[in-house]
Amino acid sequence: MQKWTRRAFVVGSASTLAACGNGIGNSRGAKIDYRTELALNQMYDELPGTRDLADRAAGMLVMPTITKAGFGFGAAYGEGALLIGGAPVDYYSIAQGTYGFQIGLQQYAHTLFFMNQNSLSEFRQANGWQIGADAEYVFKNSGDNVGIDTTELRSPVVAAIFGRAGLSVGATLEGTKYSRIIR
């Protein structure tokens, strides 16, 4: 019988994360665009109020699939598209490291809405942007219907989390970094 050490689990988790990756090869842009379109449709179905956010936003970053695994230490990765005026203008990756009481494997999607030109410009000019404390979150709890009153949202960045699959339990200290994918 094999004894599981923390190192063995981290290596195993990294392998699992790679296997559950987005499957993006050389034609990354077209695949990201396709997945972005599917994710937007899913978001609009799960969180109807996000249509109004999309109409009012200066731009939005759609991350269609983020895979997260952890046992004490954890990691997450995904790729998505920055949309301005509904069209993709850049591609970004998300990398996340976590530490704390946690166990599980989960996939989810999220969209960042940049509600003014200044927040969008700061994001595009940053070399490795991290979400700040001034962001507001909108998500659907299991079985609940979420109503979003977009007139009440005052944050420069609004994050919508949707499409959760898998199970992840625990509280973590998360560090999330968004980086432009260079072609």
C-alpha positions, 0 to 999 in steps of 0.5 A, a space after each residue: 500500500 502506498 503512503 500518500 505524502 503532501 508532495 505526492 498529493 501536490 504532484 498528483 493534483 498538478 497532474 490531475 489539473 493538467 489532465 482536466 485542462 482546457 484542451 487548448 492547443 495551437 488554435 487557442 484563439 478560436 477555441 477560447 472564442 467558442 468557449 467564451 460564447 458558450 459561457 456567456 449563454 450559460 451566464 445569461 441563463 443562470 444570472 439573467 441580470 448579467 445581461 444588463 451588466 454586459 450592456 453597461 460595461 466598458 469591457 468584460 473578461 470571460 473565463 469559461 473554464 477554471 479548474 481548481 484542485 487542492 488539498 492543503 495547498 491548491 492551484 487553479 488555471 483557466 484561459 479566457 477572452 477580454 471582450 470590448 463591444 462584444 468582440 474579443 480583443 485579447 486573451 488572458 489566463 488566470 493562475 491561482 494559488 491557495 493555502 489553507 484548510 481545503 480539499 477537493 476538485 472543482 470547475 467553474 466559470 466567471 466573468 469580470 465586468 469593468 464598469 468604467 473605462 478607467 478600470 478597463 484601462 488599468 486592467 489592460 495596462 497592468 502586467 499581471 493584474 490582481 482583483 482588488 478589494 473594491 470588486 463586487 461579487 454576484 453568484 448563484 447559490 445552489 437552487 436559489 434564484 438570483 436577482 441582480 439590481 444593477 442600479 445598486 452596483 457601484 464597484 468599478 469591477 463586478 465579478 459573476 461566478 457561475 457554472 460550478 461543477 465538482 466539490 471543494 470544501 474549505 476556507 483558503 487565502 487565495 491569490 489570483 493573477 490575470 495575465 495576457 496570453 501573448 501570441 
